[in-house]
Amino acid sequence: MSEKEISVAIVGGGISGLVCAARLSQLGITNSVVFDTGKHAPGGRCSSRYITVNGKLHIFDHAVQFFTVSDQRFAKIVSFLNNKKAVRIWPGRIVRLRVDKEPEDVKNMQVFIGTRGMQSVPECLSSLVHVEGDTWVSSVLWDTVIKKWNVNDRWFDYLVVAHNGKCAARLMADSGAPEIHNLLKVKFGPVLSPHTHVMQLCSLWVLLLALPHKMALSYDAAFVEHSDISWIGNNTSKYSENQMECWTVISTKTFAANHKVPQEFIPPSKEKEVTRLLLNGFAEVTGTDRKTLTPCFTKVQLWGAANPLNVLQGAGCVFQASCNVGICGDWLVSPCVEGAAVSGLALAEVICQHTKGERKDVGLKNQLQPLETAAIGAFPLNKHLFFNPLK
Ligand SMILES: Cc1cc2nc3c(=O)[nH]c(=O)nc-3n(C[C@H](O)[C@H](O)[C@H](O)COP(=O)(O)OP(=O)(O)OC[C@H]3O[C@@H](n4cnc5c(N)ncnc54)[C@H](O)[C@@H]3O)c2cc1C
């Protein structure tokens, strides 16, 4: 079979799935389909909300806030995104905040954002690949006779699982690849259970708010300590088209665990309570009088499966050679955009090798390792601060 005839089904159009498809295509495997549930666009946790407030469209980043670059392979992707005008460096001032303490600058961290919200990143990547959006993959089955994957009643030579959480574990449960299913089993909680052999994910609440007036703060974003809040970020400092002061406030893992409800059916009373608590926390950490904090728009969202607390480090991806199936995602490298992208690249290369006859399992026996990160992800301080992938 020629490379062009090889078909790959990629379930998940987040950064890992999109990068995997794009790299496969670069390697000559052009017949892949990325299935994603996104109604408006793919992107998964790297996406934005475009919200009309007072008749004008405003951009809010409601999960990924920025990304960093420390890996040369990812740097190449960022250069490409920059050439396509999808990303830029954000010169905003990022600090560490503790109640009653002076803000402390986060140093040695070069920060990138999308040009029209973080959504610009998956938008640009998806222009390179074939995406079937608004599609829920509900069944996958490995046929041992014809050695192909049946995915929602269509046949593919390879299957890529580019998402995690309960859905991925459920999807793979009766797929005919029990080792892959085992790796995808998942627990939830804000603190990693000791000696766990199972992937663990935390949840995070996010509050979006728009203020009619500018806040007199000396910084644009902050990692927050000793509060119910872990991060605050000013979207208006990122996106000049925003006319109001638009902030994203992200809770801690513990706060989210204490206010856990089904993500799809958030009771209005919980929505109100979380909005009130996060607004109070926002006022407290920014030293603002709560009475003067009168947003003209608020929206809360729960990311039930927000970020992994342990990662299956080692290979960057998982691949089972006997049944043409692989996994990519942030939890195989590190919980961040860069980690997801590097994992997608790794899996594409393994699949390409497999098509050329290299019948090797990858990462199947690796162990999950705990990883200490910020609630919103892992951001290795940039050793080469002046290494600029945008050049
Ligand atoms: C609140 C929050 C803030 C964050 N902030 C940052 C940050 O500032 N910087 C940073 O680098 N990282 C941040 N992260 C982490 C970052 O979002 C992730 O590491 C990265 O986006 C993961 O990409 P992925 O491709 O592995 O998975 P995902 O983005 O989760 O993509 C998986 C995709 O698969 C789809 N899918 C699932 N099941 C199916 C199915 N059955 N059929 C079809 N499609 C399916 C999902 O809808 C989703 O689109 C943050 C995460 C959260 C939750």
The ligand as a Gaussian input file, in Angstrom:
#p B3LYP/6-31G(d) Opt

LIG

0 1
 C       -8.497000      25.885000      32.375000
 C       -7.262000      25.449000      31.649000
 C       -6.230000      26.349000      31.435000
 C       -5.079000      25.952000      30.749000
 N       -4.085000      26.877000      30.530000
 C       -3.009000      26.538000      29.805000
 C       -2.048000      27.523000      29.453000
 O       -2.160000      28.698000      29.794000
 N       -0.999000      27.122000      28.683000
 C       -0.833000      25.836000      28.245000
 O        0.153000      25.558000      27.529000
 N       -1.732000      24.889000      28.565000
 C       -2.811000      25.206000      29.329000
 N       -3.760000      24.262000      29.612000
 C       -3.508000      22.862000      29.185000
 C       -3.805000      22.697000      27.693000
 O       -5.099000      23.140000      27.440000
 C       -3.676000      21.239000      27.284000
 O       -2.445000      20.707000      27.730000
 C       -3.752000      21.010000      25.770000
 O       -4.640000      21.899000      25.151000
 C       -4.162000      19.560000      25.548000
 O       -4.369000      19.244000      24.188000
 P       -4.775000      17.767000      23.764000
 O       -4.780000      17.703000      22.301000
 O       -3.912000      16.808000      24.505000
 O       -6.251000      17.532000      24.347000
 P       -7.628000      18.330000      24.208000
 O       -7.377000      19.778000      24.021000
 O       -8.426000      17.929000      25.393000
 O       -8.297000      17.760000      22.883000
 C       -9.102000      16.618000      22.830000
 C      -10.224000      16.840000      21.836000
 O      -10.901000      15.602000      21.616000
 C      -12.281000      15.839000      21.492000
 N      -12.988000      14.585000      21.774000
 C      -13.105000      13.945000      22.960000
 N      -13.827000      12.816000      22.816000
 C      -14.171000      12.744000      21.508000
 C      -14.937000      11.811000      20.727000
 N      -15.450000      10.696000      21.266000
 N      -15.119000      12.064000      19.403000
 C      -14.572000      13.165000      18.832000
 N      -13.837000      14.072000      19.525000
 C      -13.645000      13.866000      20.837000
 C      -12.522000      16.938000      22.529000
 O      -13.726000      17.621000      22.261000
 C      -11.280000      17.821000      22.309000
 O      -11.529000      18.779000      21.310000
 C       -4.934000      24.624000      30.283000
 C       -5.998000      23.715000      30.478000
 C       -7.154000      24.129000      31.137000
 C       -8.288000      23.166000      31.311000

